[in-house]
Amino acid sequence: DPWLVRSSFMQNSTLREILAEPMEATILDNSAAQPALSGWMYLDHGAYVQAVSIFERNLTQDPADALSHAGLALALAFQNDTSEQASHHLQLAQFYAERSFVVQDAVGLMALIRGDDAQASDSFLGVFQTLRNRNDSVSYYASTYPRPFLPGDTVPQLSSMPVSSEIYQHLLWLAADLERSGDDESATEIRDWVESQLAY
């Protein structure tokens, strides 16, 4: 990962192994996310053509699938797609699930791809704040789940939404960026939080 931050934090071999794990899924037990799951797996392994095909197929079945929109935006961007299509799908992902940390992370990663470090930092900070403050309340669950909240859903499902190793890498990038700007306190807070999550 070109944005993997090299820091003393990464010298811990156990944490390095955790961060090196491929992103099998951002949300493992979310049945609504399953249609996008294989697309994200292809995306993580650099198989962008296959990822695009899967995300496009998913969106023909569910145009409001925020994770497929976000994944498609990144897959197109990683193929150096200079059209407005990638931006369009990212905007749709934000429209359908603006407070989703997965979508927020995609916005930040897209900014990195385009060389906009300031936007990337703002987006990854939003990811950090969302993850640090998330809880199992119905209001949070309803506002961040990438599909309409249904009466039959159970809030504890939210606890089974693990954060991918890639998102942790982006948070470490954020910490390094904050450190470069002189905000050592915030950088330390983010690094300590990431370490605590990986040690959990």
N, C-alpha and C positions, 0 to 999 in steps of 0.2 A: 504494500500500500504506500504510494508516494507521499501520503500525508501522515504517515506514522511518525510520531514525535519520538526522537531519541533523547531520553532523559534518564536520570538515575532511577526513576520509577520503573523503567523498562529493564533494569538490570536484574530484577527479581525473576528467576527462571520460571517459576510457577505462573506468574502473571504474564510473562512473555508467551507461554504455551497457551494460556487462555485467550490472549489477544490474537494468537496465530490461527485459532480455530476458524474455519470458514463459516460464513453466515448462513447456517442451514435454514433459518427462518427468523424473521423479526418477531412474529407472533405465532408461537407453535400451536397453541390450543384454541385459537380463534377460528371457528368454522367459517366465518365470513371471509377470513384472509386466505383460506386454503386455495382458492382459485389462483391467487397471485403468487403462492408459495414457490412453485416450480420456476416461475419467471424470475423471482429474486435469486433463486439458487443459480440459475444460468447467468444472471447479471453478475453475481459475486465471483463467478469463475471466468468471467470475460467472454462468455458466449453471447454476445450482444444480439446477433441475428435471431437466435432461438428465443432470447428473452423478449425481443420486440414482437415476435410472432405470438408468443403466449399472452403477453399483455394486451395486444390488439384483439385477440380472440376473447379474452376475458371481458374486455370493454364492450364487445358486441353483445354480450350476454347481460352485462351490468354496467351501464355507462357511468354509474355513480361510484364505482370501485376506486376509492382514493389511492389505495396501495398500488393498483395497476397503473393509474395515471402517473404516480410518482416514479414507479419503476420504469415505465415507458419513457418518461422524460430523461431519466439518467441514461438509459440504454441508447437513446438517440444521441445524447450529448457525448457519450463515450465513443460513438462512431464519428465524431466530429461533424455532426449534423448542424449546419449553420442556419437552417430554416427556423421559422418561428414555431414549428411543431412542438419541439421540446418545451419551449416556454409555455405554450398553450396547455400542454398536459400538466405541467407543474402548477399552473394557475388553477386548473380544474381540481387537482389534488388538494390545493389549499382551500378551494371553495367548499369541497365536500368534507374535509377533515382538517381544518386550519390548526386546531390545537393538538393534533396527533404528533407525537415526538418523531415518528417515522417520517412524516411529511416535512416537519421542520428541519430534520436532518437532511432530507433530500434537497431542500432549498439551499441549505448551507453548502452541501457538496456541489451543487450546480454553480454556486457562486465561486467556489474554489476552481472549478473547471474553467470558468470564465476569467479567472484572475482577480476577482473582486474580494479581497481579503476582508474588507470592512463588513460587507454583507454576510460573508461566511461567519465571521465572528459574532455578528448580531444573531444569526440564525442558530448557531451552535449554543449561544448563551440561552436562547429560548428553549432549546432541547434540555439543557442542564436545569433550568428553572422548572420546566414541566416535570422532569423525572424526579427532581429533588422534592417537589411539592405534591406529587401525585398521591392519591389515596384511593380507598375502595368505595368512595361515596357514589351514589347513583348519579348525582349531577355530573361528576367528573367522568364517570363511565359513559354516560349518555353523550357527553360533548366530545369525547375523544375516540370513541369506537368508530371504526370506518364503515359504518352502516347504521341505519336507524335502530334505536334501542327498542327491543321487543319485551313485552311483559314476561315472557318465559325465560329471559336471560337471567343469569345469576351474577351478581356483582363480584363474587370471589374469582370469576374467570379473569378479572383484571390482573390478579396476582400471577397468572400464568403467562404474562406477556413479557418475556425476557428481553433485555436490551442486547442487541448484537455487538460483537466485538468491534465491528467497524465504527459503530456510534461511539464507543468508548475511545477509540483512536481519534475521532474527530473532537471529542471533549478534551483530550490531551493536546491536540493541536491548538484548541482554544486557550488552554492554560498557558501554553508557550507564547501565543500571540499576546495575551494579557501581560505576561511577564516582560515581553519586549516593549510593551507600552508603559511599563513601570508600575502596573497594578499587581504587585507581588502577592498581596493579601488574597485577592480573588483567585489568582492562579493557584495558590496553595490550597484554597478551599476546594477548588474543582478537582485537583489532583488527589487530595485526601478523600473526597467523596467517591471518585472512580475507584481508588484502591479499596475503599470499604465495601463497595459493591462487588468487586471481583473476589474479595476475600469471603464474601457471604456464603 
